[in-house]
Amino acid sequence: MLATDTNPRALALAAATARLNGQTWDLRRGSLYDPVPNERFDLIVSNPPFIVGEGEQRFAYRDSGIAGDGLCQALVGGVREHLNPGGTAQLLANWIVREDSDWRARVGDWVTGTGCHAWVVQREIADPAEYVGLWLKDSGEADQGGGSSTVAELTSRWLDYFDRERISGIGMGVITLRRVDSAEPQVTLDEITGPDEDVTGAEAAAFLARRDWVVRTGDAELLGSRLSLSPAAVLEMRALAGHQGWTTVLRLLRRAGGPGATLQLDEWGQALLGGCTGEVPLQLQIDLLAAAHGLDADALTAAVLPSIRVGITRGLLHPVTT
């Protein structure tokens, strides 16, 4: 294992951890990819000093000395050159959300420019005041006064920077990249905030594999596939009372513990997915459903295929292999 850090104390503690576990790690001091200029890896993970600020480096564990979200942008921008083909990187990051803008456009530009497949998940968005308070408390400055500067001065300077840059929020999340050297990389940008929807390494790898299968599988092959509903899938329904009784207004399929594993259905999608037991091809299921309800099979096929693709990508449906 090779690990890098700008802080010599962090490297010393890592060396001690390795010795306690009877291991030897290659530990190098330096910023970003400087310690590995000509090396490539199958896996890169990073928890960098990603705090968004004006560039002052008060604490090495949180402040990079680079203004805004420039460190995270640079980390993403350089990842392709340090991944082996098929290699994966998973990075914790914070990013700027400016007034009247969508975070997906900013971070989407970062990841699309790498040529890597990407899955970006925003786990939380904080307004500037909450963000400043969080990190002043985390560093202990809120309790100790921050040395020669008062907490009020630190807060004012930080918030003034956000005002000048028109920053209305700071996104916090995880970026997963896989090197494929594609002119049209697959990029998904999600906002997933559930407490039980953590993006683990295993979940990220499974998502990328499922999405890759969906992209390379044409409609004819998909219709010939046998699909099985995830055993962890649960259907949630909401209905409104009216003069004619209850009217269903929402059908939501959810996979417990799966980040972003939800799919909204209509009544035909509900019936179709409920019959996905892996025993018959999807096309036969659609034909039988259409015949039972007097529907046009071609129209039903066109209507349900997009949901089927989303369901597979999100791990709600699984192709059955023999």
MARKOL-799432 format. One record per residue: x, y, z of N, C-alpha, C, O in turn. Coordinates in steps of 0.05 Angstrom, whole numbers, plus 5000, padded with zeros to 4 digits. Layout:
<recs>
XYZXYZXYZXYZ/...
</recs>
This chain:
<recs>
501749765000500050005000501750255000503850265013/500950454985502350704984500450924994498150934985/501451095012499751305023501351565023503851565027/500051795018501352055018499952245036497552215042/501452445046500252665062502252895063504652855059/501253135067503053365070504053395098505953545103/502753255117503353295145505153065155504452835155/507653135163509452925172508452775197509052535200/506952905214505752765237503852555228503752335240/502252615208500352415198501752175187500951945191/503952225173505552005162506851835184506951585182/507751965205508951825228506851645242507451415249/504451745245502351585257501551355239500951135249/501551395213500951185194503050965196502450725195/505651045198507750845200507550685226508050445226/506650815248506350675273503950475270504150245281/501850555257499650375253500450125237499649905243/502050175216503049955200504749755217504349515215/506549865233508149695250506549535270507049295274/504549655281502749515300501349285287500549085301/500849305261499549085247501448905231500548745214/504048935237505948765224506248815194506848625179/505749055185505849125157507949345152508749485170/508649375127510349595118508949745095508249625075/508549995099507250165079509250355067511050455080/508750415041510350615027509050885033506950955021/510251045050509151305059510851535047513251545051/509551715034510951935021509652205027507252225030/511352405030510352675037510052835011511852844995/507752975009507353154986504353194982502653064993/503753394964501053474959499953344934501453314914/497353284934496053174910497652944898498252754912/498252964872499652744859502752784858504152634844/503752994871506553044870508352814878510452764866/507552664899509352434907509252194888510852014891/507452194869507151964851507052064822505052004808/509052214812508752354787508452174762507052244743/509551934763509451754739508351484746508951284733/506651464767505651204776502651194771501151394772/501650944767498850894763497950674782499550504790/495350674788494350494809491650374800490150494784/490950154812488250034807486150164825483850174818/487050274848485150404866486450644879488650624890/485050864879485851114892483551194910481251224901/484151244936482151354954483351604967485751614973/481651794972482652044984480552175002478152194995/481452265025479952435043481552695047482852725067/481452875027483353105027482353325045480053315055/484053535049483153775064481353935046482254135033/478753865044477053965024475454215031473654295016/475954335054474354555064474354785045476554875036/472054895039471755125021472155385036470755435055/474155535028474755795041476355975023476655914999/477456185034478856385017481756305012483156444998/482656085023485355985017487256005040489655935037/486356095063488056115087488355835098486455685101/490855755105491255495116491755515146494055555155/489655485162489755505191490355225203491755205223/489055025191489454745202489954565178488354555159/492154415180492954235158490854025152490653935129/489453925172487653705168485153785152483853615140/484554045151482054135138482554335115481054345096/484754495117485154715099487454655080489654595088/486954675054488954605034490754845027492954805017/489855095033491255325025490455414997491555614986/488655274984487655344957484855444961483155334974/484255674948481655804951479455644939479755484920/477055674951474655544941474755244942475755124961/473855124920473954824918476054744898475954524886/478154914895480254864876481754604881482654474862/482154534906483654284912482054044901483253864889/479454034907477853804898477753794867477853584855/477554024854477554034825480253924814480253774795/482454004827485053914818485353614822486553474806/484353514845484553224851483053064830484052864821/480553154823479053014802480453044775480552844761/481353284769482553324742485053154737485653094714/486453084758488952934754488652634757490652484754/486252544764486052264771486452064748487651854752/485552134724485851954702488751874696489251634691/490552064698493352004692494651824713496851724709/493251774735494451614756492751354761493251214781/490851294744489351044745490250864722490650954700/490550604728490750414707488150384692486050444704/488150304667485650254653483850074670484649854678/481350154674479450004690479750064720478149964736/481750234728482150304756479950494766478650634751/479650494793477550644805478650834826480650774840/477451074828478151264849475651344864473551374852/475851364890473651454906474551674924476451634941/473351914922474352154935472152294951469952324940/472652364975470852544990471452824981473752894975/469352984979469753254968467553444978465353364985/468253704977466353924981466454094956468554114943/464254214948464254384924462354624928460554624944/463054834913461555084914458855054899458754944877/456855164911454255204898453655494897453155624918/453755614873453355904871450355974867448755804860/449756224873447056314869446056264841447556304822/443556184839442256134813443755934796443755954771/444955734808446355524793445855254805445055234829/446355044790445954774799448654644803450454664786/449054514826451554394833452454184812454754134808/450454064799451053854780452553964756454253824744/452054214748453454324725456454354732458154294715/457054454756459854504764461354244766463454204754/460354064783461753814787461653634763463553484757/459453654748459253504723461453574703462553394690/462153834702464353914684467053794694468653704677/467453784720469853654730470153374721472253294709/468153214726468352924721468252854691469652674682/466652994676466452944647469152994634469852844615/470553194643473153254631475253044635477353054622/474852864654476852654659476652424638478552274635/474352394625473952174607473351914622473251704610/472951934648472351704665469251674669467851874670/468351434672465651394682465551504710467551494725/463251624718463151754744460351714757458351704743/460451704783458051714799458651914822460351864839/457252134821457652344841455152364858452852374848/455452354884453252354903453552594922455552604937/451652774922451652994941450052894965447652834963/451452864988450152755012448752975028446952915043/449753215025448753435042449453695029451453715015/447853905033448554175025448154355049446054355062/450254515056450154695079450054985070451355055050/448455145084448655435077451155545090452355425108/452155775080454755875089455055905119457155825130/453056005133453256045162453555785176455155755195/451955585168452155325181454855195176456055075193/455855235151458455115144460755235161462355085171/460755495163462855625179462655535208464655475220/460255535219459955455246460855165251462055105271/460254985232461054705234464054685237464954535254/465554825219468454785219469854945241472054865250/468755165250469855305273469555125298471355115315/467254995300466854815323468654575321469754485341/468854455297470454215293473454265300474654095312/474454505294477254565299477754665328480054685336/475554715343475854815370475955115371476155225393/476055255348476255545348473855675361474055885374/471455555358469055675370469255685400467955845413/470855505412471055495441473555645452473555745474/475655665434478155775444478856045433480856165441/477256155414477756415404479556445381479756665370/480756225372482356235347484856385348485656515329/486256385372488856515373488656825373487156925390/489956965355490057255355487457375343486957615346/485857215330483357305318481057215335481056995346/479057375336476657295350474957125332475157135308/473156965344471256805328469656985310469056915287/468857215320467257395304468757485279467657505257/471357545282472957635259473357405239473157455215/473857165249474156935231471556885216471556835192/469356895230466756845217466157055197465256995175/466657315204466057535185467657505160466657545138/470257445163472057425140471157195121471257225097/470456975134469656735118467056795103466856725079/465156905117462556965104462757185083461357175063/464557375087465057585067466157455041465357545019/467857255044468857115021466556975006466356994981/464856845020462556715008460756914993459756864971/460357155006458757364993460057454967458657484947/462657504968464057604944463857404921463657484898/463957154928463956944907461156844900460756664885/459156974912456356904907455756614913454256474899/456856524935456556244943454156224962454056344983/452156074953449656044969449655784985447955755003/451455604979451555354994454055194987455455264968/454655005004456954834999456054544999454854445019/456454404977455754124974457853944986460254004984/456953734999458753535011458053265001455653185001/460053114991459352854981461752684973463952734983/461152494955463252304947463152274917461052274904/465552264905465952234877467251974871469451924881/466051804854467251554846467751564816465951634800/470251504808471051514780472351244772473751124787/471751164747473050924736474250994709472851094691/476750934705478151004680477250824658477650574659/476050944637475250794613476150924587475950804566/477351164589478351314566476151344545476551274521/473851434553471551464535471151744526471451934542/470451784501469652044491466952134502466352374502/465351934510462651994521462351834547460951634548/463651924568463551774593460751774605459251964601/460151564619457551544633457751694660459451634677/456151904663456252074687453452084700451552154687/453352014725450852034741451452214764453352174779/449752414768449952604790447452594807445252674798/447752484831445452434848445552604873447652684882/443152664884442952774911441652564928439252514926/443152444946442252224963442852294992445152305000/440752345008441152455034440152275057440352345080/439152035050438151855071440251765090442551715082/439651735116441651655135442651375131444851305141/441151205118441950925113442850875085442850645075/443551095071444351065043447251145038447751295019/449051045054451851115051452950985025452350765019/454651135012455951034987458550904995460651034995/458450645001460850495008462350424982461250454960/464750324985466250234962464850004947464750004923/463649824962462249594950459749694935459249604913/458249884946455849994933456650144908455350114887/458850294909459750444885460550254863459850294840/462050044870462949854849460549714837460449674813/458549644853456249504843454549684825453549604804/454349944833452850134816454150164789452850154768/456850194788458250234763457949984745457550014721/458049754757457749504742454949474730454549404707/452949544746450149524737449649724714448349664694/450549974718450150174698451550104672450450144650/453949984674455349904650453849684635453749694610/452649504650451049284637448649404622448049324600/447349594635444949724623445749874597444249854577/447950014598448750174575449450004551448850064528/450849784556451649614534449549414524450049274504/447349394538445249204531443049344515441749524525/442649254490440549364473437849274481437549094498/435749404469433049334477432349044471431048914487/433248944449432548664442433748464462432348284471/436248514470437448344490436148374517435848174531/435448614524434148664549431448524550430748394570/429948534529427248404528427448104529425647964538/429747994520430247714521431347614548431647374552/431947804566433147734592430947654612428647744610/431747494630430047424653430947594677433347594684/429047734690429747914711428447824737426247714738/429947874759429047804785428948044803430948204804/426748084817426448314835428248264860428348044870/429648484868431348454892429748364916427548474921/430748174932429248094956429048314977427348294995/430748524974430548744993428748964984428449174997/427348924961425649134950422949144965421848934972/422049384970419549434984417949644968419049844959/415349584964413649774950412049944970410649834987/412450204968411050394985408850534968409450624946/406450544979404250664964402850884981402550855005/401951094967400451304981397851344965397851334941/395751394980393151434967391651664980392051725004/389951794965388252004975385351914974384451774956/383851984994381051914996379352104979379952344978/377352004966375552164949372752054949372151864964/371052164932368352074931368051784921366151644927/370051704905370051424894371851234910372451014901/372651324934374351154951377251244948377851484942/379051064954381951134954383051144925382450964909/384651344920386051374894389051374899390051544913/390451174887393351164891394651394876394251434852/396351544890397751764878400751724876402151874863/401751524890404651464889405251174893404151044912/406851064876407850784879410950814878412050874856/412250754900415150794901416450534909415950424931/418150424892419650184898422350264910423750434899/422950144932425350224947426949974955425749774963/429549984953431349774963432649864989434150054989/432049735011433049805037436149805037437349605028/437350025046440250035048441650095023444150095022/440250135001441550184975441450484969439350594966/443750614967443750904961442450964934443350864913/440451134935439051214910437350994898436551024875/436850784913435450544902432450584904431150454920/431350774888428450814888427550834859429050914841/425050774854423850784828420850834830419450674843/419951044818417051104818415750954795416750954773/413450824801412150654782409250754777408050894794/408150674754405350694750404150414754405550234762/401450384750400250134756401349904739401449674748/402049964714403149754696405949674705406649434704/407549874712410249804723410049644748411649464752/408149714765407849564790407149274784408349094796/405349224766404548954759406848804746407348564752/408248944728410448804714412748724732413648504732/413648914749415848854766415148654788416848504797/412648654796411748454815411948174805412147984820/411948144778412147884766414947804758415247594745/416947974765419647914757420847714777422047784797/420547454771421547244788423947094776425046904787/424847194752427147064739426546814724428346674715/423946764720423146504707422646524677423046334662/421646764668421046794640422247054629422747234645/422747074603423847314591422047554595419547524597/423147794596421648034601419548074579417348164585/420248024554418348064532415847894536413547994531/416147654545413747484550412047594573409647594571/413347704593411847824615410148064605407848094612/411448224588409948454577407648374560405448484561/408148164543405948074525403647964541401348014534/404147814562402047704579400547924593398047914595/401948124603400648344617398848504598396648584604/399948554573398348694553395848544546393648664544/396048284542393748124534391648114556389248114550/392548094581390648074603389048334607386848324618/390148564598388748814603387948954577387149194578/388148814555387348934530389049174521388049364510/391649164526393549374519395149304494395349074487/396149514481397949474459400749394469401949544485/401749164461404249054472406549234465408349274482/406649344441408849514432408949774448411049864457/406549884452406350134468407150084497408550254509/406349864508407049794536410049754538411249834558/411149624518414049574519415549834519417449874535/414850024501416150284500415850434526417650584534/413550404539412950554564414550454588415450604604/415050184589416250074613419250034611420550014632/420350024587423249974585424950184600426950104613/424350444598426050634613426050574643428150584656/423750504655423650434683425250174689426450154710/425049984671426549734675429549794676430949684693/430549964658433350034658434150174684436350124695/432550364693433150494718433150294741434850304759/431150114741430949914762433449744764434349674786/434549664741436949494741439349664751440949574767/439549904741441850084749441850124779443950134792/439450154791439250214820439249964837438949984862/439549724825439649484841437049384850436949214868/434849474838432149374845431449124830429848954839/432649094806432248864789434948754782436948894780/435148484779437648364772437248174748435448004749/438948194728438848004706439647724717441547704732/438147524709438747254717440647124697439947104674/442947044706444946914688444846614692444346514715/445346464670445346174672448046064665448445824666/
</recs>
